Amino acid sequence: MYNELIQFSAKAADTKPAENDKKQEKAKTEADEEIKDDGAKKPDKNKNPDAKHWKKNYDELSHYDKLDMLVDEIFALYLYRVSRKTNEMFYKTILAYVIFFRECLNKLGWQKRIESDEVLLEEQPELAEAARNYEFCLTNTAEHAPEICNDFVTIYMDKNRHLMEISKPDQIDLTINLCHWLFENQFTCSKLSMIT
């Protein structure tokens, strides 16, 4: 599996922030307006969240585009890029893996974010409300995604192995690859390190 995954770790052409222009400034302003003080996106119940956020040139993402992307959109981009470089059978394995990882992130993401950011929920009731009412992947960036890796491989996948068998070494390789891709493409500042 490692040999299959290595092809995805080459640095993408879109990892450098593009020059600042009016379009990027507008995107930054819009992104800044939509992010609460606690970093969670404000849900707008009057419009489809996909309408604005999923209309980007994904081959030329600016730094501000990346800051504006939520976990579901980032995972969709990852799957799209993987699909262009792999066969159907391997893609199905990666798709299942990403679905499992997303489900685990929805279960553990808020807790990891609160711990990592050292948030006191009493001081940030908006964050507490968001954690109760919204899936993590629909309202957050992928910044905290690497923080669930150990729990994902050692607990979550063991409990759910009856749904689809992905061997432990393959789980580890896929986790390393996804987290490296997130870091390499500037969707997280967290770099996964392996202790051997």
Order of alpha helices (4+ residues) and beta strands (2+ residues): alpha-alpha-alpha-alpha-alpha-alpha-alpha-alpha-alpha
